[in-house]
Amino acid sequence: MSFQILSDLGDGKVYAGQIINYKVSRFKGVKMRWTEEIWHCEDRNYFVDEQRIGPYSF
């Protein structure tokens, strides 16, 4: 699976409430948009996100 980040991440830090947009290719030539929201994070340790738009039903 390949990811292309579409959002401008600025300094690269992740923060709660951040929306990140991707283009995801699960199969060669098949691309879809994926949008996630960061719910919680600890810098350089972990983050919790939720898919808003994407390939998974749940």
C-alpha positions in Angstrom: 0.0 0.0 0.0 1.4 3.4 -0.9 0.5 6.7 0.8 0.8 10.2 -0.5 0.2 12.9 2.1 -1.9 15.8 0.6 -2.0 17.9 3.8 0.6 20.5 4.6 2.1 19.2 7.9 4.3 22.3 8.5 6.9 21.3 11.1 5.7 17.7 11.1 4.2 17.8 14.6 1.0 15.9 15.2 -1.6 17.4 17.5 -5.2 16.6 18.6 -7.8 17.9 16.2 -5.5 17.8 13.2 -7.0 16.6 9.9 -4.7 14.8 7.5 -5.6 13.9 3.9 -4.0 11.2 1.9 -4.2 9.5 -1.4 -3.9 5.8 -0.9 -3.2 3.1 -3.5 -4.0 -0.4 -2.2 -3.7 -1.9 -5.7 -1.7 -0.7 -8.6 -3.6 2.1 -10.4 -6.4 2.2 -7.9 -6.2 5.4 -5.8 -8.7 6.6 -3.2 -8.8 9.5 -0.7 -8.3 8.9 2.9 -9.0 11.6 5.6 -8.2 11.1 9.3 -8.5 13.2 12.4 -6.0 12.9 15.2 -7.8 12.4 18.5 -4.9 12.1 21.0 -1.2 12.1 20.8 2.0 12.1 22.7 4.8 13.7 20.7 7.1 11.1 19.1 5.5 8.3 21.1 2.0 7.5 19.8 -1.2 8.9 18.3 -4.8 7.9 18.1 -6.7 8.7 14.9 -10.1 8.2 13.4 -10.9 7.7 9.8 -13.3 10.3 8.4 -13.3 9.2 4.8 -11.5 6.1 3.6 -11.4 2.5 2.6 -12.7 0.9 5.8 -16.3 0.7 6.8 -15.6 0.8 10.5 
